[in-house]
Amino acid sequence: MFILKLVLRNTFRHKLRTALTILSIVIALVAFGLLRTVIRSWYAGVEASSASRLVTRNAISLTFPLPLSYRDKIRGVDGVKTVSYGNWFGGIYKDRKNFFANFAVDHKTYFQLQSEFILTPQEHDAFVRDRKGCVVGQKLAKKFGWEIGDSIPLEGTIFPGTWEFVLRGIYTGKEKNTDESLFFFQWDYLNETLKKTMPLRADKVGFYMIGVNDPGRAVDITVAVDRLFKNSLAETLTETEKAFQLSFISMSEAVIIAIRLVSFVVIIIIMAVAANTMAMTVRERTREYAVFKTLGFGAFRIMAMIFGESLLITMTGCVLGVVLTYPAAGAFGRALGDYFPVFEVDKNIFAVYAAASLLVGITAAVFPAWKAIRITIAEGLRRIE
């Protein structure tokens, strides 16, 4: 108990220094948490991927289309349960800064496969019946103030012209990591218009979404699908939905690696700050430790005071960091806008905070404690500083 009182008094003897050290730790931990949250959000689409879905695209690139006639052939592959399809539309709402992902999809099958998008039966039926109907995520609807029945115009970039849609459904996400900022409309509406304006681009799809009966047979099914179209004018590449999502992330792998490295550099910075504080503290109290030794304090008690002070500072910073991470992440997410549709702090990050704070607290105190217990009483008493 006496040691605990000494630790508390010593920790807050220099209030400004202690406060600044704790503040530095808090800022570093929150920065670490935000960086790790950015990485987690980057992989949100991968985490939300289903093991029972495959994606088929053109083997050359996603920008090259596939014939609509492939649908029936894919459906005939053993193990395939459902086949849906769609196109990336690339429409702009009023201004280019209002970017959001929008797709033309098969209205009859797409939402059967994408079960994480929750629509009421009434909304789904209204979407199916209206050729110009569209479905949007609740986050997107909230952003623009859209309500059921609203008319929504999109300016086409890949498919030129002004396209008018009527909002028939607002979906919610089944899971927390479900993207609620997407826009879907009927592929038939796109195709019928292209038949009149751009006949050569009609009856073509950007990708096929395949639902399989047994996820364990996914590899065999991907091979079987690609074998069907080998040596054709439009060869295919079929992969799991997770692999498909990862292929996009791999394009920015260097950025992800850089963010990871920076997040760990932040921990090293915390360690340097804490170590500097403890080194200054021990240097200033050398004579005090010598006096304690004359009173019978052994090496263990001296070390307990130094390690206790270091851990109290870092763990206080840890607690404050936990408290501030959520509001900081919320503000950061709002500042990013729609760049990360899902931006949530991983609860496991707090265990990392605690582990990092313990590591920093112990590491920062090792050398100062070793120095304090090695110094002799006579040498310590002669110190002026």
The 8 nearest C-alpha neighbors of each residue, nearest first, counted from 0:
[[1, 3, 2, 4, 5, 6, 7, 304],
 [0, 2, 4, 3, 5, 6, 7, 304],
 [1, 3, 5, 0, 4, 6, 304, 300],
 [4, 2, 6, 0, 5, 1, 7, 304],
 [5, 3, 7, 1, 6, 2, 8, 0],
 [4, 6, 2, 8, 3, 7, 9, 1],
 [5, 7, 3, 9, 308, 4, 8, 304],
 [8, 6, 4, 10, 5, 9, 3, 11],
 [7, 9, 5, 10, 6, 11, 12, 4],
 [8, 10, 12, 6, 11, 7, 5, 308],
 [11, 9, 7, 8, 308, 12, 6, 17],
 [10, 12, 14, 13, 9, 8, 17, 7],
 [11, 13, 9, 10, 14, 8, 17, 7],
 [14, 12, 11, 16, 15, 17, 10, 9],
 [13, 15, 11, 17, 16, 12, 18, 10],
 [14, 16, 18, 17, 13, 19, 11, 20],
 [17, 15, 19, 18, 13, 14, 20, 276],
 [16, 18, 20, 14, 15, 19, 21, 13],
 [19, 17, 15, 21, 20, 16, 14, 22],
 [18, 20, 22, 16, 21, 17, 23, 15],
 [21, 19, 23, 17, 22, 18, 16, 24],
 [22, 20, 316, 24, 18, 23, 19, 312],
 [23, 21, 19, 25, 20, 24, 18, 26],
 [24, 22, 20, 26, 21, 25, 19, 27],
 [23, 25, 21, 27, 316, 22, 26, 269],
 [26, 24, 320, 316, 22, 28, 27, 23],
 [27, 25, 23, 29, 24, 28, 30, 22],
 [26, 28, 30, 24, 25, 29, 265, 23],
 [29, 27, 31, 25, 30, 26, 320, 24],
 [28, 30, 32, 26, 31, 324, 27, 320],
 [31, 29, 27, 33, 28, 32, 26, 34],
 [30, 32, 28, 262, 34, 29, 33, 27],
 [33, 31, 29, 35, 30, 34, 36, 28],
 [34, 32, 36, 30, 35, 31, 29, 37],
 [33, 35, 37, 31, 36, 32, 262, 30],
 [36, 34, 38, 32, 37, 33, 39, 31],
 [35, 37, 39, 33, 38, 34, 344, 40],
 [36, 38, 34, 40, 35, 39, 41, 33],
 [39, 37, 41, 35, 36, 40, 34, 42],
 [40, 38, 36, 42, 41, 37, 35, 43],
 [41, 39, 43, 37, 42, 38, 342, 341],
 [40, 42, 38, 39, 43, 37, 339, 44],
 [41, 43, 45, 39, 40, 44, 46, 38],
 [44, 42, 40, 46, 45, 41, 176, 39],
 [45, 43, 47, 46, 42, 48, 244, 41],
 [44, 46, 42, 48, 241, 43, 47, 244],
 [45, 47, 43, 44, 48, 42, 176, 241],
 [46, 48, 44, 45, 43, 176, 177, 49],
 [49, 47, 45, 241, 46, 240, 44, 50],
 [48, 50, 51, 52, 47, 240, 241, 239],
 [49, 51, 52, 214, 48, 239, 240, 241],
 [50, 52, 214, 49, 211, 210, 213, 53],
 [53, 51, 210, 209, 50, 49, 240, 211],
 [54, 52, 239, 209, 240, 238, 208, 210],
 [53, 55, 208, 238, 237, 207, 240, 239],
 [54, 56, 237, 207, 236, 206, 235, 208],
 [57, 55, 206, 236, 235, 61, 58, 237],
 [56, 58, 235, 59, 60, 61, 63, 236],
 [59, 57, 235, 236, 234, 60, 56, 233],
 [60, 58, 57, 63, 61, 234, 235, 236],
 [59, 61, 62, 57, 63, 58, 56, 64],
 [60, 62, 63, 57, 56, 205, 59, 64],
 [61, 63, 60, 64, 205, 57, 59, 87],
 [62, 64, 61, 60, 57, 65, 59, 205],
 [65, 63, 205, 204, 203, 57, 62, 66],
 [64, 66, 204, 203, 205, 57, 233, 67],
 [67, 65, 203, 68, 69, 204, 202, 64],
 [66, 68, 203, 69, 202, 70, 204, 65],
 [67, 69, 66, 70, 71, 72, 202, 203],
 [70, 68, 72, 67, 71, 66, 73, 65],
 [69, 71, 73, 68, 72, 67, 74, 82],
 [72, 70, 74, 73, 69, 68, 75, 82],
 [71, 73, 75, 69, 74, 70, 76, 68],
 [74, 72, 70, 75, 71, 76, 69, 224],
 [73, 75, 71, 72, 76, 79, 82, 70],
 [74, 76, 72, 73, 77, 71, 79, 78],
 [77, 75, 73, 74, 79, 78, 224, 223],
 [76, 78, 79, 75, 220, 74, 223, 80],
 [79, 77, 212, 211, 76, 80, 220, 213],
 [80, 78, 211, 77, 76, 81, 74, 210],
 [79, 81, 211, 210, 212, 78, 82, 74],
 [82, 80, 210, 209, 79, 83, 74, 211],
 [83, 81, 209, 208, 74, 210, 70, 207],
 [82, 84, 208, 109, 108, 207, 105, 209],
 [85, 83, 207, 208, 206, 105, 104, 204],
 [84, 86, 104, 103, 204, 206, 205, 105],
 [87, 85, 205, 103, 204, 102, 88, 206],
 [86, 88, 102, 89, 101, 103, 205, 85],
 [89, 87, 102, 101, 90, 86, 103, 157],
 [90, 88, 156, 87, 101, 157, 155, 91],
 [89, 91, 155, 154, 153, 88, 156, 101],
 [92, 90, 154, 153, 95, 93, 94, 98],
 [91, 93, 153, 94, 97, 154, 152, 90],
 [94, 92, 91, 95, 153, 97, 154, 152],
 [95, 93, 96, 97, 92, 91, 98, 154],
 [96, 94, 97, 91, 98, 93, 92, 90],
 [95, 97, 94, 98, 91, 92, 93, 99],
 [98, 96, 95, 94, 92, 99, 91, 93],
 [97, 99, 96, 95, 91, 100, 92, 337],
 [100, 98, 101, 181, 97, 180, 337, 182],
 [99, 101, 181, 182, 102, 89, 98, 180],
 [102, 100, 182, 88, 183, 181, 89, 99],
 [103, 101, 87, 183, 88, 86, 104, 182],
 [102, 104, 186, 184, 86, 85, 185, 183],
 [105, 103, 85, 186, 185, 106, 84, 102],
 [104, 106, 186, 107, 109, 84, 108, 185],
 [105, 107, 185, 108, 104, 109, 127, 186],
 [108, 106, 105, 109, 127, 110, 111, 83],
 [109, 107, 111, 83, 110, 106, 105, 112],
 [108, 110, 111, 112, 83, 105, 106, 113],
 [109, 111, 113, 112, 108, 114, 116, 106],
 [112, 110, 108, 109, 113, 114, 107, 81],
 [111, 113, 110, 109, 114, 210, 108, 81],
 [114, 112, 110, 115, 111, 116, 109, 117],
 [113, 115, 116, 112, 111, 110, 117, 173],
 [114, 116, 173, 113, 172, 117, 177, 174],
 [117, 115, 172, 114, 170, 171, 113, 173],
 [116, 118, 170, 171, 172, 115, 173, 114],
 [119, 117, 170, 123, 122, 120, 116, 169],
 [118, 120, 122, 121, 123, 117, 168, 170],
 [121, 119, 123, 122, 124, 118, 125, 117],
 [122, 120, 124, 119, 123, 125, 118, 168],
 [123, 121, 168, 125, 119, 124, 120, 167],
 [122, 124, 126, 120, 125, 121, 118, 127],
 [125, 123, 127, 121, 126, 122, 120, 128],
 [124, 126, 122, 128, 123, 127, 167, 121],
 [127, 125, 123, 132, 167, 124, 129, 128],
 [126, 128, 124, 125, 129, 106, 123, 107],
 [129, 127, 125, 126, 124, 130, 132, 123],
 [130, 128, 132, 131, 126, 127, 125, 167],
 [129, 131, 132, 188, 128, 185, 127, 187],
 [132, 130, 164, 129, 165, 188, 133, 185],
 [131, 133, 165, 129, 126, 130, 167, 164],
 [134, 132, 184, 166, 183, 167, 165, 164],
 [133, 135, 168, 183, 169, 182, 167, 166],
 [134, 136, 182, 169, 181, 170, 183, 137],
 [137, 135, 179, 180, 170, 139, 169, 138],
 [136, 138, 140, 139, 169, 179, 171, 170],
 [139, 137, 141, 179, 180, 136, 140, 142],
 [138, 140, 180, 142, 136, 141, 137, 143],
 [141, 139, 145, 137, 142, 138, 143, 144],
 [140, 142, 144, 138, 139, 143, 137, 145],
 [141, 143, 139, 140, 144, 138, 145, 137],
 [144, 142, 140, 145, 141, 139, 138, 146],
 [145, 143, 141, 140, 142, 146, 139, 149],
 [146, 144, 140, 143, 149, 141, 147, 166],
 [147, 145, 149, 148, 144, 140, 166, 169],
 [146, 148, 166, 167, 149, 168, 145, 169],
 [147, 149, 166, 165, 167, 146, 150, 145],
 [150, 148, 166, 147, 165, 146, 151, 145],
 [149, 151, 165, 164, 166, 148, 152, 163],
 [150, 152, 164, 163, 165, 149, 153, 166],
 [153, 151, 163, 162, 164, 161, 92, 150],
 [154, 152, 92, 162, 91, 90, 161, 155],
 [153, 155, 161, 91, 90, 160, 162, 92],
 [154, 156, 90, 159, 158, 160, 157, 161],
 [157, 155, 159, 158, 90, 89, 154, 91],
 [156, 158, 155, 159, 89, 88, 90, 87],
 [157, 159, 155, 156, 160, 88, 89, 90],
 [160, 158, 155, 156, 157, 161, 154, 162],
 [159, 161, 155, 154, 162, 158, 156, 153],
 [160, 162, 154, 153, 155, 163, 152, 159],
 [163, 161, 153, 152, 154, 160, 164, 155],
 [162, 164, 152, 151, 153, 161, 150, 165],
 [165, 163, 131, 151, 132, 150, 152, 133],
 [166, 164, 150, 132, 149, 148, 133, 131],
 [165, 167, 133, 148, 147, 149, 132, 168],
 [168, 166, 126, 147, 132, 133, 125, 122],
 [167, 169, 134, 122, 166, 170, 147, 135],
 [170, 168, 135, 136, 137, 134, 118, 171],
 [171, 169, 136, 118, 117, 116, 137, 135],
 [172, 170, 117, 137, 116, 136, 179, 173],
 [171, 173, 177, 116, 174, 115, 117, 179],
 [172, 174, 115, 116, 117, 171, 177, 175],
 [175, 173, 177, 172, 176, 115, 47, 171],
 [176, 174, 177, 172, 173, 341, 178, 343],
 [175, 177, 174, 341, 43, 178, 47, 46],
 [178, 176, 172, 174, 175, 179, 47, 173],
 [177, 179, 180, 340, 341, 176, 172, 181],
 [180, 178, 136, 138, 137, 181, 177, 172],
 [179, 181, 139, 136, 138, 178, 340, 99],
 [182, 180, 100, 136, 135, 179, 101, 99],
 [181, 183, 101, 135, 134, 100, 102, 136],
 [184, 182, 102, 134, 133, 101, 103, 135],
 [183, 185, 133, 103, 132, 104, 134, 186],
 [186, 184, 187, 104, 103, 106, 188, 105],
 [185, 187, 103, 104, 189, 188, 105, 190],
 [186, 188, 190, 185, 189, 191, 105, 130],
 [189, 187, 191, 186, 185, 190, 130, 192],
 [190, 188, 186, 192, 187, 191, 193, 103],
 [189, 191, 187, 193, 192, 201, 188, 186],
 [192, 190, 194, 188, 193, 189, 187, 195],
 [191, 193, 189, 190, 195, 194, 196, 188],
 [194, 192, 197, 196, 190, 195, 201, 191],
 [193, 195, 198, 191, 201, 192, 197, 196],
 [194, 196, 193, 192, 197, 198, 191, 201],
 [195, 197, 193, 194, 198, 192, 191, 200],
 [198, 196, 193, 199, 200, 194, 195, 201],
 [199, 197, 194, 201, 200, 193, 195, 196],
 [198, 200, 197, 201, 194, 193, 202, 203],
 [201, 199, 198, 197, 203, 193, 202, 194],
 [200, 202, 198, 193, 194, 203, 190, 199],
 [203, 201, 67, 66, 190, 200, 204, 68],
 [204, 202, 66, 67, 65, 201, 64, 200],
 [205, 203, 65, 64, 86, 206, 85, 67],
 [204, 206, 86, 64, 85, 65, 56, 87],
 [207, 205, 56, 55, 84, 204, 85, 86],
 [206, 208, 84, 55, 54, 83, 209, 56],
 [207, 209, 54, 83, 84, 82, 53, 55],
 [210, 208, 82, 53, 52, 81, 54, 207],
 [209, 211, 52, 81, 80, 51, 79, 82],
 [212, 210, 79, 80, 51, 213, 78, 52],
 [213, 211, 78, 80, 79, 214, 210, 51],
 [212, 214, 215, 216, 211, 51, 78, 217],
 [215, 213, 51, 217, 216, 50, 211, 212],
 [214, 216, 213, 217, 218, 51, 50, 219],
 [215, 217, 214, 219, 218, 213, 220, 78],
 [216, 218, 220, 214, 219, 215, 221, 213],
 [219, 217, 221, 220, 216, 222, 215, 238],
 [220, 218, 222, 216, 217, 221, 223, 224],
 [219, 221, 223, 217, 222, 218, 224, 216],
 [222, 220, 237, 218, 224, 223, 219, 238],
 [221, 223, 219, 225, 220, 224, 226, 218],
 [224, 222, 220, 226, 221, 225, 219, 227],
 [225, 223, 221, 227, 226, 222, 220, 73],
 [226, 224, 222, 227, 235, 228, 223, 236],
 [225, 227, 223, 229, 224, 228, 222, 221],
 [228, 226, 225, 224, 229, 223, 72, 73],
 [227, 229, 234, 231, 226, 225, 230, 235],
 [228, 230, 226, 231, 234, 227, 225, 235],
 [231, 229, 228, 234, 232, 233, 226, 227],
 [232, 230, 233, 228, 229, 234, 227, 235],
 [231, 233, 234, 230, 228, 229, 65, 235],
 [234, 232, 231, 65, 57, 235, 228, 58],
 [235, 233, 228, 58, 231, 229, 57, 232],
 [234, 236, 58, 57, 225, 56, 237, 55],
 [235, 237, 58, 56, 55, 57, 225, 238],
 [236, 238, 55, 221, 54, 235, 225, 56],
 [239, 237, 54, 53, 242, 221, 243, 240],
 [238, 240, 53, 242, 241, 54, 243, 52],
 [239, 241, 243, 53, 242, 54, 48, 52],
 [240, 242, 244, 45, 48, 239, 243, 245],
 [241, 243, 245, 239, 244, 240, 238, 246],
 [242, 244, 240, 246, 241, 245, 239, 238],
 [245, 243, 241, 246, 242, 247, 45, 240],
 [246, 244, 248, 242, 247, 243, 249, 241],
 [245, 247, 249, 243, 244, 248, 242, 250],
 [248, 246, 245, 249, 250, 244, 243, 251],
 [247, 249, 245, 250, 246, 251, 252, 244],
 [248, 250, 252, 246, 251, 247, 245, 253],
 [251, 249, 248, 247, 252, 246, 253, 245],
 [250, 252, 249, 254, 253, 248, 255, 247],
 [253, 251, 249, 255, 254, 250, 256, 248],
 [252, 254, 256, 255, 251, 257, 250, 249],
 [253, 255, 257, 252, 251, 256, 258, 259],
 [256, 254, 252, 258, 257, 253, 259, 251],
 [255, 257, 259, 253, 254, 258, 252, 260],
 [258, 256, 254, 260, 255, 259, 253, 261],
 [259, 257, 261, 255, 260, 256, 262, 254],
 [260, 258, 256, 262, 257, 261, 255, 263],
 [261, 259, 257, 263, 262, 258, 256, 264],
 [260, 262, 264, 258, 263, 259, 257, 265],
 [263, 261, 31, 259, 265, 260, 264, 34],
 [264, 262, 265, 266, 260, 261, 259, 267],
 [263, 265, 261, 267, 266, 262, 260, 268],
 [264, 266, 268, 263, 262, 267, 27, 261],
 [267, 265, 269, 263, 268, 264, 270, 262],
 [266, 268, 270, 264, 269, 265, 271, 263],
 [269, 267, 265, 271, 270, 266, 272, 264],
 [270, 268, 266, 272, 267, 271, 24, 273],
 [271, 269, 267, 359, 273, 268, 272, 274],
 [270, 272, 268, 274, 269, 273, 275, 267],
 [273, 271, 269, 275, 270, 274, 268, 276],
 [272, 274, 276, 270, 275, 271, 363, 269],
 [275, 273, 363, 271, 277, 276, 272, 270],
 [276, 274, 278, 272, 273, 277, 271, 279],
 [277, 275, 273, 279, 274, 278, 280, 272],
 [276, 278, 280, 274, 279, 275, 281, 273],
 [277, 279, 275, 281, 280, 276, 367, 274],
 [280, 278, 282, 276, 277, 281, 283, 275],
 [279, 281, 277, 283, 278, 282, 276, 284],
 [282, 280, 284, 278, 283, 279, 285, 367],
 [281, 283, 279, 285, 280, 284, 278, 384],
 [282, 284, 280, 281, 384, 285, 279, 286],
 [285, 283, 287, 281, 286, 282, 288, 280],
 [284, 286, 288, 287, 282, 379, 283, 281],
 [287, 285, 379, 380, 289, 288, 284, 290],
 [288, 286, 284, 290, 289, 285, 291, 379],
 [287, 289, 291, 285, 290, 286, 292, 284],
 [290, 288, 376, 286, 292, 379, 287, 291],
 [289, 291, 287, 293, 292, 288, 286, 294],
 [292, 290, 288, 294, 296, 289, 293, 287],
 [291, 293, 296, 289, 295, 294, 290, 288],
 [292, 294, 290, 291, 295, 289, 376, 296],
 [295, 293, 291, 292, 296, 290, 289, 297],
 [294, 296, 292, 293, 297, 291, 290, 298],
 [297, 295, 292, 291, 294, 300, 301, 298],
 [296, 298, 299, 300, 295, 292, 301, 291],
 [297, 299, 301, 300, 372, 302, 296, 292],
 [298, 300, 302, 297, 301, 303, 296, 372],
 [299, 301, 303, 302, 298, 297, 296, 304],
 [302, 300, 298, 304, 303, 299, 305, 297],
 [301, 303, 299, 305, 300, 304, 368, 306],
 [302, 304, 300, 306, 301, 305, 307, 299],
 [305, 303, 307, 301, 302, 6, 306, 308],
 [306, 304, 302, 308, 307, 303, 368, 309],
 [307, 305, 309, 303, 308, 364, 304, 302],
 [308, 306, 304, 310, 305, 309, 303, 311],
 [307, 309, 311, 305, 6, 306, 10, 310],
 [308, 310, 360, 306, 312, 307, 311, 364],
 [311, 309, 360, 313, 307, 312, 308, 314],
 [310, 312, 308, 314, 309, 313, 315, 307],
 [313, 311, 315, 309, 310, 314, 21, 316],
 [312, 314, 316, 310, 356, 315, 311, 360],
 [315, 313, 317, 316, 311, 312, 310, 356],
 [316, 314, 318, 312, 317, 313, 311, 319],
 [315, 317, 21, 25, 313, 319, 314, 24],
 [316, 318, 314, 320, 315, 319, 313, 352],
 [319, 317, 321, 315, 320, 316, 314, 322],
 [320, 318, 322, 316, 321, 317, 323, 25],
 [319, 321, 25, 317, 323, 318, 322, 29],
 [322, 320, 318, 324, 319, 323, 317, 349],
 [321, 323, 319, 320, 324, 318, 325, 326],
 [324, 322, 320, 321, 325, 326, 327, 319],
 [323, 325, 327, 321, 29, 326, 322, 320],
 [324, 326, 328, 327, 323, 329, 322, 344],
 [327, 325, 329, 328, 324, 323, 330, 322],
 [328, 326, 324, 330, 325, 329, 331, 323],
 [329, 327, 331, 325, 326, 330, 332, 324],
 [330, 328, 326, 332, 327, 331, 325, 333],
 [329, 331, 333, 327, 332, 328, 334, 326],
 [332, 330, 328, 334, 329, 333, 327, 335],
 [333, 331, 329, 335, 334, 330, 328, 342],
 [332, 334, 336, 330, 335, 331, 329, 337],
 [333, 335, 331, 332, 336, 330, 329, 337],
 [336, 334, 332, 333, 338, 331, 337, 339],
 [335, 337, 333, 334, 338, 332, 339, 340],
 [338, 336, 340, 339, 335, 99, 98, 180],
 [337, 339, 336, 335, 340, 332, 99, 98],
 [338, 340, 337, 341, 342, 40, 335, 336],
 [341, 339, 337, 178, 338, 180, 342, 179],
 [342, 340, 339, 40, 176, 178, 343, 43],
 [343, 341, 40, 339, 332, 340, 344, 36],
 [344, 342, 341, 345, 36, 40, 328, 329],
 [343, 345, 36, 346, 342, 328, 325, 348],
 [344, 346, 347, 348, 343, 36, 39, 349],
 [347, 345, 348, 349, 344, 350, 343, 351],
 [346, 348, 345, 349, 350, 351, 344, 352],
 [349, 347, 351, 346, 350, 345, 352, 32],
 [350, 348, 352, 351, 347, 346, 353, 321],
 [349, 351, 353, 352, 348, 347, 354, 346],
 [350, 352, 348, 354, 349, 353, 355, 347],
 [353, 351, 349, 355, 350, 354, 356, 317],
 [354, 352, 356, 350, 351, 355, 357, 349],
 [355, 353, 351, 357, 356, 352, 358, 350],
 [356, 354, 358, 352, 357, 353, 351, 359],
 [355, 357, 359, 353, 313, 358, 354, 360],
 [358, 356, 360, 354, 355, 359, 361, 353],
 [357, 359, 355, 361, 356, 360, 362, 354],
 [358, 360, 270, 356, 362, 357, 361, 363],
 [361, 359, 310, 357, 309, 363, 358, 362],
 [360, 362, 358, 364, 359, 363, 357, 365],
 [361, 363, 359, 365, 364, 360, 358, 270],
 [362, 364, 274, 360, 361, 273, 359, 365],
 [363, 365, 361, 362, 367, 306, 366, 368],
 [366, 364, 368, 362, 367, 363, 369, 361],
 [365, 367, 369, 368, 364, 370, 363, 362],
 [368, 366, 370, 364, 369, 278, 365, 281],
 [369, 367, 371, 365, 370, 366, 302, 364],
 [368, 370, 366, 367, 372, 371, 365, 373],
 [369, 371, 367, 373, 368, 372, 366, 374],
 [372, 370, 368, 369, 373, 374, 367, 285],
 [373, 371, 369, 298, 370, 374, 368, 301],
 [374, 372, 370, 371, 369, 375, 368, 298],
 [373, 375, 372, 371, 379, 370, 378, 376],
 [376, 374, 378, 377, 379, 373, 289, 372],
 [375, 377, 289, 379, 378, 380, 374, 292],
 [378, 376, 380, 379, 375, 381, 289, 374],
 [377, 379, 381, 375, 376, 380, 374, 382],
 [378, 380, 286, 376, 289, 381, 382, 377],
 [379, 381, 286, 377, 382, 378, 289, 376],
 [380, 382, 378, 379, 377, 383, 286, 376],
 [383, 381, 379, 380, 384, 286, 378, 285],
 [382, 384, 381, 286, 380, 379, 283, 285],
 [383, 382, 283, 282, 285, 284, 286, 381]]
